[in-house]
Amino acid sequence: MIEKLMPERRYELIVWDWDGTIMDSTPTIVECIQQSCRDLGFKEPDDTLASSVIGLGIHDSLRRAVPWIEPAHFPKLTERFRFRYLAKDHELHLFSGIRELLQDLRAEGYLLGVATGKSRVGLDRSLDHHQIGHLFHETRTADESFSKPHPGMLLELSDVMQVPTRRMLMIGDTTHDLDMAANAGVDAVAVTYGAHPPSTLKESASLTHVDDVSQLTRWLKQNLTVN
């Protein structure tokens, strides 16, 4: 009897961004940034500017979203944003099909990680609320590492998981994700259903752009192994 050979895997570790990639949170984050500015009497950013900073750590995000305010006001703005976001956090949901995709990848033996601009407290709260924490082997947040596009989070995951960067794949919805991957020597896939539009994502290197979770699922099925 001839033993059937398993296909060779191109990647061992698949790392995911959170907001805008796994979690459908982009409109809520934009709204909370704008509401926080209104609460404190500051000029608010438009939707395009507010969404462009998603994926960065909270401090970097707000400094880029409202660069016209005095630095002394950022702690109060940060506090207000956290208040606004926490009030809506429980209303957020996963993108359709993401849970099933993660479950299938985990069952197939792939290592799964998260590299996010969220805080550790925020990520853990979301993982627990949506009951998918058990699907990930390791996670990194901006407040315990470097903010994107610094490669720190991916390099730490590579080290902890003992997976070389050439065997890792990053999936994200912003140029911050794609640039982090490029800086770490990691291949990346861009999803266009999150914070950054396709025209912006094209400014950064990626293997492909996918428009929804179904298309992402098909691409992974066809490209995670060596044909």
Kinemage of the C-alpha trace (Angstrom):
@kinemage 1
@onewidth
@group {chain A} dominant
@subgroup {mainchain}
@vectorlist {calphas} color= white
{ca met a 1} P 0.000 0.000 0.000
{ca ile a 2} L 1.401 3.401 -0.965
{ca glu a 3} L 1.232 5.922 1.879
{ca lys a 4} L -0.405 9.163 0.848
{ca leu a 5} L 1.976 12.062 1.377
{ca met a 6} L 0.667 15.129 3.166
{ca pro a 7} L 1.159 18.381 1.208
{ca glu a 8} L 4.102 20.470 2.333
{ca arg a 9} L 3.068 23.541 4.277
{ca arg a 10} L 4.231 26.946 3.127
{ca tyr a 11} L 3.358 28.549 6.476
{ca glu a 12} L 3.277 27.278 10.049
{ca leu a 13} L 2.104 30.369 11.947
{ca ile a 14} L -0.758 32.619 10.808
{ca val a 15} L -0.885 35.938 12.655
{ca trp a 16} L -4.038 38.054 12.650
{ca asp a 17} L -4.740 41.692 13.243
{ca trp a 18} L -7.850 42.173 15.397
{ca asp a 19} L -9.910 45.323 14.716
{ca gly a 20} L -11.132 45.379 11.134
{ca thr a 21} L -9.804 41.902 10.375
{ca ile a 22} L -11.392 39.563 12.922
{ca met a 23} L -13.661 42.072 14.668
{ca asp a 24} L -16.117 44.301 12.798
{ca ser a 25} L -15.186 47.341 14.852
{ca thr a 26} L -14.037 50.014 12.387
{ca pro a 27} L -17.255 52.128 12.411
{ca thr a 28} L -17.413 51.977 16.208
{ca ile a 29} L -13.797 53.069 16.662
{ca val a 30} L -14.295 55.969 14.256
{ca glu a 31} L -17.467 57.025 16.067
{ca cys a 32} L -15.777 56.825 19.482
{ca ile a 33} L -12.837 58.975 18.345
{ca gln a 34} L -15.244 61.592 17.028
{ca gln a 35} L -17.511 61.459 20.083
{ca ser a 36} L -14.522 61.838 22.404
{ca cys a 37} L -13.468 64.982 20.583
{ca arg a 38} L -16.991 66.409 20.774
{ca asp a 39} L -17.186 65.599 24.492
{ca leu a 40} L -14.084 67.717 25.128
{ca gly a 41} L -14.855 70.497 22.659
{ca phe a 42} L -12.122 69.606 20.174
{ca lys a 43} L -12.419 69.668 16.405
{ca glu a 44} L -13.178 66.104 15.343
{ca pro a 45} L -11.501 64.243 12.474
{ca asp a 46} L -13.533 63.141 9.482
{ca asp a 47} L -14.257 59.457 8.865
{ca thr a 48} L -11.297 58.997 6.522
{ca leu a 49} L -8.730 60.400 8.939
{ca ala a 50} L -10.219 58.608 11.949
{ca ser a 51} L -10.246 55.247 10.187
{ca ser a 52} L -6.712 55.695 8.847
{ca val a 53} L -5.204 55.406 12.349
{ca ile a 54} L -6.947 52.157 13.294
{ca gly a 55} L -4.442 49.429 14.017
{ca leu a 56} L -1.955 51.643 15.817
{ca gly a 57} L -1.676 51.779 19.590
{ca ile a 58} L -4.188 54.086 21.218
{ca his a 59} L -1.698 56.892 21.890
{ca asp a 60} L -0.301 56.885 18.356
{ca ser a 61} L -3.833 56.622 16.947
{ca leu a 62} L -5.169 59.681 18.723
{ca arg a 63} L -2.087 61.799 18.050
{ca arg a 64} L -2.457 61.113 14.330
{ca ala a 65} L -6.244 61.452 14.300
{ca val a 66} L -6.315 64.844 16.050
{ca pro a 67} L -2.854 66.382 15.532
{ca trp a 68} L -4.231 69.895 16.053
{ca ile a 69} L -4.752 69.611 19.818
{ca glu a 70} L -2.108 70.419 22.431
{ca pro a 71} L -0.102 67.424 23.748
{ca ala a 72} L -1.258 68.177 27.288
{ca his a 73} L -4.832 67.278 26.288
{ca phe a 74} L -4.076 63.762 25.006
{ca pro a 75} L -4.365 61.972 28.385
{ca lys a 76} L -7.882 63.351 28.829
{ca leu a 77} L -8.784 62.448 25.226
{ca thr a 78} L -7.404 58.935 25.707
{ca glu a 79} L -9.441 58.496 28.867
{ca arg a 80} L -12.580 59.697 27.109
{ca phe a 81} L -12.023 57.380 24.143
{ca arg a 82} L -11.646 54.403 26.454
{ca phe a 83} L -14.879 55.350 28.205
{ca arg a 84} L -16.771 55.675 24.921
{ca tyr a 85} L -15.364 52.453 23.461
{ca leu a 86} L -15.972 50.389 26.593
{ca ala a 87} L -19.629 51.452 26.521
{ca lys a 88} L -19.985 49.947 23.035
{ca asp a 89} L -17.487 47.072 23.210
{ca his a 90} L -20.115 44.468 24.045
{ca glu a 91} L -22.125 45.375 20.924
{ca leu a 92} L -19.325 44.441 18.507
{ca his a 93} L -19.320 41.171 16.602
{ca leu a 94} L -16.927 38.997 14.631
{ca phe a 95} L -16.979 39.180 10.852
{ca ser a 96} L -19.209 36.459 9.441
{ca gly a 97} L -17.264 33.270 8.845
{ca ile a 98} L -14.179 34.238 10.876
{ca arg a 99} L -14.936 31.946 13.821
{ca glu a 100} L -15.360 28.944 11.530
{ca leu a 101} L -12.190 29.783 9.596
{ca leu a 102} L -10.140 30.015 12.781
{ca gln a 103} L -11.609 26.767 14.075
{ca asp a 104} L -10.770 24.962 10.837
{ca leu a 105} L -7.196 26.278 10.751
{ca arg a 106} L -6.639 25.288 14.359
{ca ala a 107} L -8.075 21.808 13.712
{ca glu a 108} L -5.722 21.417 10.740
{ca gly a 109} L -2.759 22.017 13.019
{ca tyr a 110} L -1.775 25.555 12.079
{ca leu a 111} L -0.402 27.824 14.788
{ca leu a 112} L -2.492 30.979 15.234
{ca gly a 113} L -1.437 34.299 16.701
{ca val a 114} L -2.668 37.878 17.120
{ca ala a 115} L -0.712 41.121 16.683
{ca thr a 116} L -2.940 44.069 17.511
{ca gly a 117} L -2.894 47.729 18.378
{ca lys a 118} L -5.371 47.001 21.179
{ca ser a 119} L -4.294 46.970 24.805
{ca arg a 120} L -3.807 43.679 26.635
{ca val a 121} L -6.890 44.364 28.745
{ca gly a 122} L -8.950 45.179 25.654
{ca leu a 123} L -7.851 42.131 23.689
{ca asp a 124} L -8.377 39.741 26.592
{ca arg a 125} L -11.837 41.183 27.215
{ca ser a 126} L -12.771 40.675 23.562
{ca leu a 127} L -11.302 37.159 23.386
{ca asp a 128} L -13.260 36.195 26.477
{ca his a 129} L -16.516 37.824 25.362
{ca his a 130} L -16.476 36.078 21.989
{ca gln a 131} L -15.089 32.840 23.436
{ca ile a 132} L -12.306 32.362 20.896
{ca gly a 133} L -9.250 32.823 23.101
{ca his a 134} L -8.596 29.072 23.049
{ca leu a 135} L -8.060 29.186 19.285
{ca phe a 136} L -4.894 31.286 19.533
{ca his a 137} L -1.521 29.989 20.659
{ca glu a 138} L 0.073 33.395 21.339
{ca thr a 139} L -0.990 37.053 21.202
{ca arg a 140} L 0.781 40.397 21.348
{ca thr a 141} L -0.638 43.878 21.998
{ca ala a 142} L 0.724 47.361 21.428
{ca asp a 143} L 1.021 48.168 25.141
{ca glu a 144} L 3.310 45.200 25.817
{ca ser a 145} L 5.423 45.489 22.664
{ca phe a 146} L 5.994 48.056 19.901
{ca ser a 147} L 3.216 49.761 17.982
{ca lys a 148} L 2.851 48.974 14.293
{ca pro a 149} L 4.542 49.264 11.834
{ca his a 150} L 7.506 48.345 14.041
{ca pro a 151} L 8.176 44.603 13.512
{ca gly a 152} L 8.456 43.899 17.244
{ca met a 153} L 5.209 42.000 17.748
{ca leu a 154} L 5.881 39.643 14.848
{ca leu a 155} L 9.494 39.091 15.825
{ca glu a 156} L 8.435 38.282 19.389
{ca leu a 157} L 5.842 35.795 18.134
{ca ser a 158} L 8.470 34.232 15.880
{ca asp a 159} L 10.828 33.850 18.823
{ca val a 160} L 8.269 32.522 21.307
{ca met a 161} L 6.663 30.126 18.827
{ca gln a 162} L 10.012 29.054 17.385
{ca val a 163} L 8.785 29.680 13.842
{ca pro a 164} L 11.079 31.491 11.378
{ca thr a 165} L 9.601 34.622 9.837
{ca arg a 166} L 9.694 33.059 6.364
{ca arg a 167} L 7.182 30.486 7.644
{ca met a 168} L 4.773 33.107 9.020
{ca leu a 169} L 1.822 34.843 7.375
{ca met a 170} L 0.274 38.117 8.552
{ca ile a 171} L -3.366 38.957 7.790
{ca gly a 172} L -4.547 42.529 8.297
{ca asp a 173} L -6.753 45.350 7.058
{ca thr a 174} L -4.376 48.325 7.215
{ca thr a 175} L -1.074 49.486 5.784
{ca his a 176} L 0.174 49.432 9.383
{ca asp a 177} L -0.257 45.640 9.374
{ca leu a 178} L 1.315 45.202 5.950
{ca asp a 179} L 4.266 47.465 6.737
{ca met a 180} L 4.871 45.677 10.041
{ca ala a 181} L 4.977 42.400 8.139
{ca ala a 182} L 7.383 43.790 5.538
{ca asn a 183} L 9.631 45.158 8.277
{ca ala a 184} L 9.715 41.706 9.894
{ca gly a 185} L 10.300 39.800 6.656
{ca val a 186} L 6.859 38.177 6.889
{ca asp a 187} L 4.453 37.591 3.987
{ca ala a 188} L 1.120 39.392 4.278
{ca val a 189} L -2.443 39.218 2.994
{ca ala a 190} L -4.573 42.374 2.916
{ca val a 191} L -8.285 42.275 3.640
{ca thr a 192} L -10.271 45.135 2.126
{ca tyr a 193} L -13.340 44.891 4.362
{ca gly a 194} L -11.770 46.747 7.304
{ca ala a 195} L -10.356 50.210 7.994
{ca his a 196} L -8.243 50.979 4.910
{ca pro a 197} L -9.672 51.028 1.379
{ca pro a 198} L -8.050 49.034 -1.451
{ca ser a 199} L -6.481 52.189 -2.911
{ca thr a 200} L -4.600 52.757 0.359
{ca leu a 201} L -3.689 49.112 0.885
{ca lys a 202} L -2.049 49.044 -2.552
{ca glu a 203} L 0.592 51.416 -1.199
{ca ser a 204} L 2.064 48.551 0.852
{ca ala a 205} L 3.366 45.123 -0.117
{ca ser a 206} L 1.113 42.076 0.157
{ca leu a 207} L 0.615 38.755 -1.582
{ca thr a 208} L -2.999 39.483 -2.420
{ca his a 209} L -6.087 41.500 -1.505
{ca val a 210} L -9.308 39.734 -0.493
{ca asp a 211} L -12.711 41.381 -0.230
{ca asp a 212} L -14.474 39.178 2.328
{ca val a 213} L -13.952 36.222 4.644
{ca ser a 214} L -15.168 33.733 2.050
{ca gln a 215} L -12.547 34.936 -0.413
{ca leu a 216} L -9.914 34.828 2.336
{ca thr a 217} L -10.895 31.260 3.165
{ca arg a 218} L -10.537 30.205 -0.468
{ca trp a 219} L -7.162 31.913 -0.810
{ca leu a 220} L -5.802 30.247 2.336
{ca lys a 221} L -7.011 26.854 1.203
{ca gln a 222} L -5.155 27.267 -2.070
{ca asn a 223} L -1.960 28.873 -0.783
{ca leu a 224} L -1.084 27.583 2.686
{ca thr a 225} L 0.511 24.503 1.174
{ca val a 226} L 3.036 24.021 -1.613
{ca asn a 227} L 1.291 22.724 -4.707
